[in-house]
């Protein structure tokens, strides 16, 4: 979360009591941020799977190259 986003939470802080009370805006922002993080995780997992598949192919070709040159 960015600092400007966190700045939006400040009105939810209750200075006099030193507590925090969620407001409707905060609840919506947290929901949106949660969904964004979930989407980022999904994309990273997809990238990881693609990289893993590529790594297997590269490793296989490297091993085949060693076998045929031996």
Buried (B, 14 or more C-beta within 10 A) or exposed (E): EEEEEEEBBEEBEEEEEEEEEEBEEBEEBBEEEEEEEEEEEEEEEEEEEEEEEEEEEEEEEEEEEEEEEE
